[in-house]
């Protein structure tokens, strides 16, 4: 397919960059921490103050989503807003960011089996829903940050165009004070796993966030990256904050006041699932932004040549044999009899690739697809085949699935509905750390969780069995967290077709 494209060249003369160094390991802020646990920490950039969510706080007793307390931190009186996590009741709330006049915060509600999120602004005791075009969050948690100048909001949500579960998105404030539509920050930051608790430094370019999709010291690690242009999709390679901050547990919610020697974050190093607020002494070197933007001039590019097309090629994962396939998009179904699909535009849409007798796969139509041929491998559901469910994840040390794992399980349900004769054996695996007996028990509990989910979707329990193997069948070395993570997996074997 040939088409003419008009683009605008923008010249950037120099990019802001950051150097972050920590002088010592993080320490707990005892005056803030309680047995209830803390999460979703946000720092007030205007005065000594912060907000966070109390993880087992229960339902608020008043109409307010939070309470205000005066707490001494570092010989100063801080105003602390404490939100209540009432996820077990009807939903959850978490702070996003302060303005001189109030605070933005997230709220996620659960109704009729579905989660839905929204953003609110609270001022003088009154809360109003913020109108954000095309905003949608279908995950049970939602977090975010507000730039100090109030021009940008970075949100962690699972939307229609997310790469996996929670992704990072930007929302820009328009000149009339309204908010624009949500925009995904792209594959250079977002992974198929979770990106949460963003913090945007005062330069509006240096971004801190937590993810469980890039390896590191533990389950969630903190990283930072620098925006390279005005597109909000071009970022420097994320840098791990290192062992003085990140531990074998989960670290999230990094933030600081500009000019402060202390940064604050949340850590659950003991892996009990509940966080403590920590502080760490650091040095920050964020250079002055000397970006120069040249007035854009339209440039017409010649029609795309044949060798610049973007193709999807669907093949068998084991044999590389080309498969007849379907591409299911929002606009309808496309058939690829020869296993090839030509992509005419990168819409950012998530689509399903499907072939009879194979487990379907979800992919994004975005810039991850390269010019030329892109191979999509599907796994056969023939008897005896073992298929790893790469995106079915669990919170560390528990049988609780990470939000968004249902997406891949729904594909298993779909293929079982399409093939009513097949039966599967679920196999649960852990890494080899800890007590081997407890690891087997944990893997069995995780298999039970997955089995129950599949049965709840209408699949007969006689078609689904399961077994936990603990750490006895590793696929990779257990020497590093990066490879241990790959050994913590759920598979299914087709035992009858």
N, C-alpha and C positions, 0 to 999 in steps of 0.2 A: 504494500500500500504506500502511495506517495502523497505527501501533503506539505504545504508551505507553513513555516512557523515564524512568527515575529517575536523576537526577544529584545530585552534591554540589557546593555552592558552596564555594570556598576563597578567602578574601580575603588578598591580598598587599599589605602597606602600602607597602613600598619594596623595590626590587630592588638587589642588588649590581651595581656597574658598574666597569669597569676603564679606565684610561688608560695606554697603553704608549708610551714615547718612547725613541728611540735617539739617543745622543750622537754616534756616529761609525759608520762602516761596519765590518762584521765583519772580523776578522783570523783567520788560521789558527792553530791550536794545534799547533805543530810537534812537540812531544814526543809527540803521539798519532798523527799521520798517517803512513801508510806507503804504498808503491806499491800495496799490495793493495786499498786503499780501505776506507772505513768507512761504516756505515749503522745505522739503528734505534737511535739514541742515547737512553739513559735516565739521568737524574741521580739519585743517591742523596740523599734529602732529610735523612738523619740524620747524615752525615759526609762529608768530602771524598771523593767517589767517583762512579763512573759505570760504565755497561755499554754495549757496542755490539757490532755484528756486523761481523766482518772479511769483506769481500765476496768475496774470492778466497782465503779461508783454507783451503779444502779440508776433508776429513773430520777430525774430532778424533782425536788419536792415543790417547786414553784413553777411559774410559767417561763422563767428564765432558763436558757440552755446552759448557763454557767453561773458560778458564784465568784465573788471577788474577795481576795485575802491580802493582807499586808504581811510579808515574810522577809526577815532579815537575811540577806545574802551578801557576803563579802563586806560586812560592816555598812551596808546600805539597806534602806527599806525599799523593797520591790513590790509593785502591785502585780499580783498573780491572779489570773483568771483560770478557774478550774472547771473544765467541761466534764459532763458525766457520760460515760460510755454505757448506753442502755441497749446495746445490740441484742442482748438476750431477751429483751422485752419487745421492742418495736423497731429498733434501728440504732444508729450511732451518730455522734457529733464530734467534730474536731476543728480546732482553729485554723485559719488560713493566714491572716495578717492584720496588722493594726493600721489605722489611719489616725490623724489627730482628733477625729470625731467619733470613732467607734471601731468595730472589728468585723471583718468578714469571717464566716465560718461555714463548714460543710455539714450537711445532714443527709444521712442515708436512711431510708425507710424500707420496711419489709411488709409487703401486702400481697395476699393471694399467690404466694410462692415466688414472687419476684422482688428484687431489690431495685430501688431507684434513688438517685442522688440529686441534690440541688445545692446551690450556694445562697447564703443569706447574709445580710448586713444588719448588724445590731448597733443602734445608737440611742442613747437616752432611754433605755429600757424597751425600745420598740425594735422588732425584727421584721425585715421585709425580704422577700425572695428576689434575688438578682436575676434580671433577664439576660440570658446568654443564648444567642441563637444556636440551634442544633446541638445544644448541650444534652448529653446523655451519659449517665453512669449506671452500669448494671452490676457492679461489684458491691459486696457488702461493706467495703471500707472506701474512704475517700480522704485524701489529704492534699495540701497545697501550700503556696506561699504567695505573698503580695510584694511587689517591688516597693522600695521605700518611696519612690516618687509617685506610686499609685497608678502607673501606666500599664503594668503587666501583672497578670495573674498566671502562675504556673500551677496546673492541677494534675494530680495523679488519679486517673479514672480508667475504667474499662469501657470503651465506647465501641461503636460499630467498626471503626477502622484501627483498632488496637492490634499490635503485633502478636500479643499473647494475652496476658491478663492486664494488670494495671500498667498503663503507659503514661509518659509525661506529655502534657499538652500546654500550649500557651494561649491566653486570651488577652487581646490588646484593647485598651480603652480608646474609644474614638474621640475626636475633638469636641463632640457635643456631650461628652460624659457617658455615653452608652458603651456597652461592651460588644466587641466583635465576636465572630464565631470561633469555636475551639479549633486549634491547629496542632496536629501531632508533631512532636519535635524530631521525628525521623529515626531511622534504623541505626544511625551512629550512636544514639543514646539508648533507645528502647530495644529490649530483647523479648524473647518469647516468655520470659519470666516476669517478675514484678519490679517496677521502678516506682518508688514511693518517697514521701516526705521531702519534696524539693525545697531548696533555699537559694534565692537569687541575691548575690552580693550587690552592693550599692552601685557598682559599675554597670549593672544590668547585662553583664556578659558572663561573669563567673558563676557557675551553677553547681551546687552541691546536691547530692541525692543519694538514696540508699537503694540497693538492688540485690537480689539473690540470683542474678543471671550472669555474673561476671567472675565467679570464683572468689578467692580471697581467704580471709582468716576464718570465717564462720558462715552462718546461714545468710544473714544480710550484712553487707559491708557498706561503708560510706565511701563515695568517690567525688571527685570534682572534675569539671570540664569547662572549656571556654568557647563561647559562641564566636564563630569566625566571620560571619557576615550578617546581613539584615534579614536573611531568609528564615532564621530560627530553625534551620534543618542542617546546618553545617557546623560541626563541633569538633574540637580537638579530642584526641583519644582520652577517654576517662581515666583518671589517675586515682589509684587506691590511696586512702589517707594513711594506711600503714598500721603496724601493730601497736603503736602508742594510743590509737583510738579503737581500731577494729580488733575484736576478740573472736573466740570460738563460738560465742553466742550471736546475738543480732544487735547491730548498731543502726540507728535511724535518727532522723530529726536534728541534723547538725545546723547550728545557726549562731550568729554573734552580732553584737552592735558594732558599727563601724568605729574604728579607733580603739576598741577594747583589747586587752591582752588575753581575755578568756573567751573561749568558745564553749557552747553547751550542746549536749546531744543526749540521746537515750540509749541505754545499753541493757541487754538481758543476758549478760555473760553466763549466768548460772543456768540458762536454757529452761527456766521454769515458765517461760511464756509471758512474764510480766517485767516491765522495764523500770529502771532507775534513771533519774536525771544525773548526768555526769558533767564535769567541766574539765577543760584541758587548756593549758597555757600554750599559746601559739604565736607565730610571727606571720604576718601577711604582707605580701608585696604585690599589689595590683597596680600596674602601671597606668598612668593617665591615658584615656582613650584618645588616640590621635587619628582615628578613622576619618578619611576624607571621602565624601561621596560626590562623584562627578555627575552633573546633570545627565539624565539618561537620554540616549539617542536610539531610536528604533533601528534595528538591523534585521534585514530579511535574510533568512537562511534558505538556501536552495532546497528543493524537495528532497525528502529522505530517500536515499538510494536503497536498492534491494538488500545490500549487505549490511544495512543499519537497522533492519527490522528486529523486533523483539519476538521471539518464538518460545512457546512452552512445548516441551516434548515429554510425554507421559510414558514411563517405562516400568517394567517389573523390577523390584528392588534387588532381586537375586540374579536374574538372568540378563538384565538390560534389554529385554525384548520390548519393542514398542507396543503399547496397548491402545485399543480403541477406547475412547474416554469421553466424558461429559465435563463441561465447565459450567457450573451453576453460579450465575451472577444475580444481582438484584434486578436486572432488567430482563432476565430470562435464561434459558438453557442454550448452550452451544455444543454441538457435536463435533468431535474430532475423530473421524473414522480412521485416519492414519496416525492418530496419537499426537498431532501437531495443532497448536492454536497460535494464531497471530494476534498479538496484542497491539491495538491501535492507539491506546492512550493509557498512561499510568494514573489512574484515578485515586489510588490509595484504598480502593475497595478490597474487602476480604471476600474471597471466592472459594468454592468447594470444587476440588478435582476428584472425579469419581469414575471408576471402571468396574464392571460386573465381576464379582469374585475377588475384590480387593478392598482393603480398608481405605476409605476416603481420606483426603488430606485438605487442610485449609491453608491457603497462601494469600499474600498481599500483593496487589498490583501496584507496586511502587518502585522507587529507584534501586531497590535491591536486585531487581531483574536487570540483567546486563543485555547489551546489544548482541543479537545473535541467538544462539540456542541455550535455553535454560531447562535442565533436566529435572523432572518431578518424579521421584521414585515412590511407587505404591507397593505395599506388602500384601502378598497373596493370603487368602483365608482358607487355603487348602489344608486338609487334615495333616496334623503334625507340625505345621508352621508355628513358630513362636514370635510374637510381635511385641516389642517394647513400647509402652505408652509413655513417650518422652515428656509429655506435658501434664501428666497426672502427678502432682507434687503434694507433699505433706509438710506441715509445720514441724520443725525440728523436735524429735523425741516424742511425737504424738501421732495418733491416727486421724487427725483432723486435716482434711484436704485443704490445700492452698486455694483460695478463691480463684475461680477460672478454670480449675482442673476439669470441671464438668464439660467444658467445650470438647475435649478429646473423647471423654466417655460418651458424649452424645453421638459421636461418630461410630463408636462400637455398637451402641443401641441401634443406630440407623442400619448398620450392615447386618445385624442380627434380625431386624425386621425385614430386610430385603432378602435374607437367606434363612427362612424359618426352620431349616433342618439342622443348622450348625449348633454345636454345644462348645463351650469354652471352659478352660481351666485357668483361673487367675493365679498368678505366682507373685508373691511379695518378697522383696529383698531389701536388706539394710547393708550398711558398710560393716566393717569388722571391729569398730570401736565399741567399748563398753562390754557389758556382761553378755556372753553368747546366748544364754538362755532367755534373757530379757529381749534380746534382738529378735529371736524367733517369735516370742510372744507379740512384739511390736509389729513384725511383718504379718503375722496372722490377723491382728486387729486392723491393719491397713487393708488387707484383702477383704475382710468383712465389710469395711466401709465402702469399698468399691462395689462389692457384690450387692450390698443393700441399695446403692444408688441405681445400679442397672435394673434391679428388680422393681424399684419404685417407678421406673419409666415404662413398665408394662411387660418386661421380659419374664418368662416363666422361670421360677427358681430351679426347676429341674434341668434348665439349660446352662446354668452357671454354677460351677464349683470353684473351690479355692484352696490354696495351701501357702503357708509362710515358710521361707527357707532361712530367715535371718541373714547372716553374712557369709553363708557357706558356699555361695555360687557367684563370686565377684566376676565382673566382666573386665575390670581394669585393676591396676595396682591401688592399694589403699594407703599409699605413702603420702599423698597430698589431699587437701580438701577438694581440689579441682576434680580429681579422679574418684574420690570417695563419693562425691555428689552423684556421679554417673552410676555408681553401684547401688545407690538408694533408688530403687525403681519398682514399677509394677509391670508385669508382662501378662499376656494371655496366650495360651496354646489352644489351637483348634483341635479338639479331641474327637469331633464327629462332624462330618459335612454331608 
